[in-house]
């Protein structure tokens, strides 16, 4: 085998072709899982931590994103109400005379 060629390592695949030179690698041994022990006092502190991380109002980001659009809509609504009231006053003035 030439030093310049890369060494192929097949961990989960056995090569059927004899022309491919490869190095067998042992399967990985993951560490054993141990169930964590939860203490009641530590759990209360964890809940307090979760409450401090969570936003106070769940829709605060929606309000932040919609705020400029609502402001523009409010201005348009106010202008429309003014024009309607002006039209009503003009119509009332025309009916009297």
PyMOL commands that set and color helices and strands:
alter all, ss='L'
color gray80, all
select helices_A, chain A and resi 40-53+60-96
alter helices_A, ss='H'
color red, helices_A
select strands_A, chain A and resi 9-10+23-24
alter strands_A, ss='S'
color yellow, strands_A
deselect
rebuild
show_as cartoon
